[in-house]
Amino acid sequence: MTEGLIAAGATCAGYDPATSDQRVLAGFEERFPGIPKIADRRRLVEDATIDVILCAAIPRDRAAIAIDAMTHGKDVMVDKPGVISFDQLEAVERVVRDTGRIFSICFSERFVVPSTIVAEKLIADGAIGRVIQTIGLGPHRLNRALRPAWFFSNDAYGGILTDIASHQIDQFLHFTGSRDAEVIASSVGHFGDDHHRDFQDFGDILLRSPHASGFIRVDWFTADGLSTWGDGRLVILGTEGTIELRKYLDLAGRPGTDHVFVVDRNGTRHIDARDEPLVYFHRFVADVRDRTGTAMTQDHVFTVCRLALKAQAQAVILSGGQRPQLPENP
């Protein structure tokens, strides 16, 4: 988020070095050596010359930090999930209404992935007709040894659907042009080893809007043999074709990220989308200046949060158990 806003013309006034993971702090300081370290975060929140507060704290703390910033006249950009409970969502919505400030969530799987922007343009040009379904897959590598203790606490991160699946809910609403949706079914479970048995390492959701449906699967089972943290995929079905995004790698062997595969009335093709310019951060800076909502509407932000919380709250809990014994061939 810091990198994106600096590239969009903003200046970073400073950062609070408090962290739950020293490795994350070290990486930030290595990338941005010239940004001042501000040990007292009140100086940042209360400084009238600062327009925006960024927050990627432990998820349970993000809503309170955002509310504090907005009541001090700041717009806010947070990492997902922006909230982890309905009470937090209600409180953030109330403060946005009362202050008129912007509460934006950086859904990185759309906003910092160039292939999604190419997909937007293809859909706008009518390449696949009317979009009627999305299938969003969000596999992640666990990297257990690198994770801080809070990472495994549902009370700290909100559950796998509140957390990871917010990305795919955002994409479903965006690419289908749906203002809202219904959670038809959802489930969560722990299928890994016996460590942290309450940690949810699998989840899925079935969504439906008046004109489209969506399926979402998220998990922490990316195998160590993959060259990146996860083979994130999005399949967009239209009435006249399909678009598939292989966001982070192409298993067929093409180098790099952001592979777009299109099947339409004219045939099949592959598009290398790596060089497509990102737009979210530039639009956000313009929204802060002009008091507009071009990066993402506020209603969209809150709808994504609400659907993720609903999916999490009503999820059927699956049992990992033992592998079933398959019958022998007759």
C-alpha positions in Angstrom: 0.0 0.0 0.0 2.8 2.4 0.8 4.6 1.6 -2.4 1.4 2.1 -4.4 0.5 5.5 -2.9 4.1 6.8 -3.3 4.0 5.8 -7.0 0.7 7.7 -7.3 2.3 10.9 -6.0 1.7 10.7 -2.3 4.4 11.4 0.3 4.8 9.1 3.4 5.1 11.3 6.5 6.2 8.4 8.8 5.3 5.0 10.2 4.7 3.4 13.6 7.3 0.7 14.1 5.2 -1.3 16.5 4.8 -4.8 15.0 3.9 -8.4 15.8 6.6 -9.6 13.4 10.1 -8.1 13.3 10.7 -9.7 9.9 7.9 -7.6 8.4 9.3 -4.5 10.0 12.8 -5.2 8.7 11.4 -5.7 5.2 9.5 -2.4 5.3 12.6 -0.5 6.5 14.7 -2.1 3.8 12.3 -1.1 1.1 11.7 2.5 2.4 14.8 3.6 4.2 14.0 7.3 3.9 10.6 7.3 5.7 10.7 8.7 9.2 10.1 6.3 12.1 7.5 7.7 14.5 7.4 5.9 17.8 4.3 7.7 19.0 1.4 6.9 16.6 -0.7 9.8 18.1 1.6 12.2 16.2 0.5 10.6 12.9 -3.2 10.5 13.7 -3.3 14.0 15.2 -1.2 15.7 12.5 -3.6 17.9 10.6 -1.3 17.9 7.5 -1.6 14.2 7.0 -4.5 13.2 4.8 -4.4 9.3 4.8 -3.6 6.6 7.3 -2.6 3.2 6.1 -3.1 0.1 8.3 -2.0 -3.5 8.1 -2.1 -4.2 11.8 -3.4 -7.5 13.3 -6.9 -7.8 11.7 -8.8 -7.5 15.0 -7.2 -4.1 15.6 -7.8 -2.5 12.2 -11.3 -1.2 12.7 -10.4 0.7 15.9 -7.4 2.2 14.2 -9.4 3.2 11.2 -12.2 4.8 13.4 -9.6 6.7 15.4 -8.0 8.0 12.2 -11.4 9.0 10.6 -12.5 10.8 13.7 -9.3 12.9 13.4 -10.2 13.8 9.8 -8.1 11.2 8.0 -9.1 8.9 5.1 -8.1 5.3 5.6 -6.8 2.5 3.5 -6.5 -0.9 5.3 -5.3 -4.3 4.3 -8.0 -7.0 4.1 -9.9 -7.9 6.2 -11.0 -4.5 7.2 -13.3 -5.8 9.9 -13.7 -9.2 11.6 -17.1 -8.8 13.2 -20.5 -7.3 12.5 -20.1 -5.0 15.5 -16.9 -3.6 14.0 -18.6 -3.2 10.6 -21.5 -1.3 12.1 -19.1 1.0 14.0 -17.0 1.7 10.9 -20.1 2.4 8.8 -21.4 4.8 11.4 -18.2 6.8 11.6 -18.0 7.0 7.7 -21.6 8.4 7.8 -20.8 10.9 10.5 -17.4 12.1 9.2 -17.7 11.7 5.4 -14.2 10.1 5.4 -13.1 7.3 3.0 -12.7 3.8 4.4 -11.0 1.7 1.6 -9.8 -1.9 1.7 -6.9 -2.7 -0.6 -8.1 -6.0 -2.1 -4.7 -6.8 -3.5 -5.8 -9.8 -5.5 -7.6 -7.3 -7.8 -5.9 -4.0 -7.2 -2.3 -5.0 -7.6 -2.8 -7.7 -10.2 -2.5 -6.3 -13.7 -4.3 -9.2 -15.3 -7.6 -8.2 -13.6 -7.4 -4.8 -15.3 -7.0 -6.5 -18.7 -10.0 -8.7 -17.9 -12.0 -5.6 -17.1 -11.2 -4.1 -20.5 -12.1 -7.3 -22.3 -15.4 -7.5 -20.6 -16.2 -3.8 -21.3 -15.4 -4.5 -24.9 -17.9 -7.3 -25.0 -15.3 -10.1 -25.6 -17.3 -12.7 -23.7 -20.8 -11.3 -23.7 -22.6 -10.9 -20.4 -20.8 -12.2 -17.3 -22.9 -14.9 -15.5 -20.5 -16.6 -13.2 -17.1 -16.3 -11.5 -15.0 -19.1 -10.0 -12.4 -17.7 -7.6 -9.6 -19.9 -6.2 -7.3 -18.6 -3.5 -4.8 -21.2 -2.4 -2.0 -20.0 0.0 1.2 -21.5 1.4 1.0 -21.9 5.1 4.7 -21.3 6.0 3.9 -22.3 9.5 7.3 -21.6 11.0 7.2 -18.0 9.9 3.7 -17.2 11.2 3.3 -15.2 14.5 1.0 -16.7 17.2 -2.0 -14.5 16.4 -2.1 -15.9 12.9 -3.7 -19.1 14.2 -6.3 -17.4 16.4 -9.8 -17.0 14.9 -10.4 -14.2 17.3 -7.4 -12.3 15.8 -8.0 -12.8 12.1 -11.8 -13.6 11.9 -11.8 -16.9 10.1 -10.7 -18.0 6.7 -13.8 -16.7 4.9 -13.7 -13.3 6.6 -10.1 -13.0 5.7 -9.0 -14.6 2.5 -12.4 -15.0 0.8 -13.0 -11.3 0.9 -10.8 -11.1 -2.2 -12.9 -13.4 -4.2 -16.2 -11.8 -3.0 -14.9 -8.5 -4.2 -14.1 -9.9 -7.6 -17.4 -11.6 -7.9 -19.3 -8.4 -7.3 -17.0 -6.4 -9.5 -16.9 -8.6 -12.5 -20.5 -9.6 -12.5 -21.7 -6.1 -11.9 -23.6 -7.2 -8.8 -24.4 -4.6 -6.1 -25.2 -7.3 -3.6 -25.5 -11.1 -3.3 -26.9 -13.9 -1.2 -24.7 -16.4 0.5 -26.3 -19.7 -0.6 -23.9 -22.0 1.2 -20.5 -21.9 2.9 -18.2 -24.2 4.8 -14.9 -24.1 6.7 -12.7 -26.8 8.1 -9.3 -27.9 9.4 -7.8 -30.7 7.3 -4.1 -30.3 8.0 -2.0 -31.8 10.8 -2.8 -31.7 14.5 -1.2 -28.4 15.2 -3.7 -25.6 15.8 -6.8 -27.8 15.4 -9.1 -24.7 15.5 -7.2 -23.0 12.7 -9.3 -23.0 9.5 -7.2 -24.1 6.6 -10.1 -24.6 4.1 -13.2 -22.8 3.1 -15.7 -22.4 0.3 -18.7 -20.2 -0.6 -21.6 -20.3 -3.1 -22.9 -16.8 -3.9 -25.9 -15.7 -6.0 -27.0 -12.3 -7.2 -30.2 -11.7 -9.3 -28.2 -12.2 -12.6 -25.0 -14.2 -11.7 -23.5 -16.9 -9.4 -20.1 -17.4 -7.9 -18.1 -20.1 -6.4 -15.1 -19.5 -4.1 -12.6 -21.8 -2.6 -9.7 -20.7 -0.3 -7.2 -22.8 1.5 -3.7 -23.0 3.1 -2.5 -26.1 1.1 -0.2 -24.8 -1.5 2.5 -27.5 -1.8 6.1 -26.6 -1.2 7.0 -27.7 -4.8 5.2 -24.7 -6.3 7.4 -21.8 -7.2 5.2 -19.1 -5.6 2.9 -18.8 -2.6 -0.3 -19.9 -4.5 -1.8 -20.5 -7.9 -4.4 -17.8 -7.6 -7.0 -18.3 -10.4 -10.2 -16.5 -11.5 -12.5 -18.0 -14.2 -15.0 -15.5 -15.6 -17.9 -17.1 -17.6 -19.8 -15.0 -20.1 -22.6 -15.8 -22.5 -20.1 -15.7 -25.4 -16.8 -16.9 -24.0 -14.6 -17.3 -20.9 -11.6 -15.5 -19.4 -9.2 -17.3 -17.1 -6.7 -15.4 -15.0 -3.6 -17.3 -13.8 -2.4 -14.4 -11.6 0.9 -15.6 -10.2 2.2 -18.3 -12.6 1.4 -20.4 -15.6 1.7 -24.1 -14.9 2.2 -24.7 -18.6 5.6 -23.0 -18.3 5.3 -19.5 -19.6 7.4 -17.2 -17.5 6.2 -14.5 -15.1 2.9 -13.5 -13.7 -0.5 -12.2 -15.0 -1.5 -14.7 -17.6 -4.9 -14.1 -19.3 -6.5 -16.9 -21.3 -9.4 -15.9 -23.5 -11.8 -18.2 -25.3 -14.3 -16.3 -27.5 -16.1 -16.4 -30.8 -12.8 -15.9 -32.6 -10.8 -18.7 -31.0 -8.4 -18.9 -28.1 -5.5 -16.7 -27.1 -3.0 -15.9 -24.3 -2.4 -12.4 -23.2 0.7 -11.4 -21.2 -0.7 -8.7 -18.9 2.3 -8.0 -16.7 2.9 -4.5 -18.0 -0.7 -3.3 -17.7 -0.6 -0.2 -15.4 -2.3 -0.4 -12.0 -5.0 2.2 -11.4 -6.4 1.7 -7.8 -3.8 3.9 -6.0 -4.0 6.8 -8.5 -7.7 6.7 -8.3 -7.6 6.6 -4.5 -5.3 9.7 -4.4 -7.8 11.5 -6.7 -10.7 10.5 -4.4 -8.9 11.9 -1.4 -8.4 15.1 -3.2 -11.8 15.4 -5.0 -14.0 13.6 -2.4 -15.1 11.1 -5.1 -15.4 7.3 -5.2 -13.6 6.3 -8.4 -11.2 3.7 -6.8 -14.1 1.8 -5.2 -17.5 2.9 -3.9 -18.0 2.9 -0.2 -21.1 0.7 -0.6 -19.0 -1.9 -2.4 -16.5 -2.0 0.5 -19.2 -2.5 3.1 -21.0 -5.1 0.9 -17.9 -7.2 0.6 -17.3 -7.1 4.3 -20.9 -8.0 5.1 -21.0 -10.9 2.7 -17.7 -12.3 4.1 -19.0 -12.0 7.6 -22.2 -13.7 6.7 -20.4 -16.6 4.9 -18.2 -17.0 8.0 -21.1 -16.9 10.5 -23.3 -19.4 8.7 -20.5 -21.8 7.5 -20.9 -25.5 8.1 -17.9 -26.8 10.0 -16.4 -29.7 8.1 -14.4 -32.4 10.0 -11.0 -33.3 8.8 -11.2 -36.8 10.4 -9.5 -39.7 8.8 -9.2 -40.6 5.1 -12.1 -42.8 4.2 -11.3 -46.4 3.3 -12.0 -46.8 -0.4 -13.7 -50.0 -1.5 -11.5 -52.5 -3.3 -12.2 -53.0 -7.0 -14.6 -55.9 -7.6 
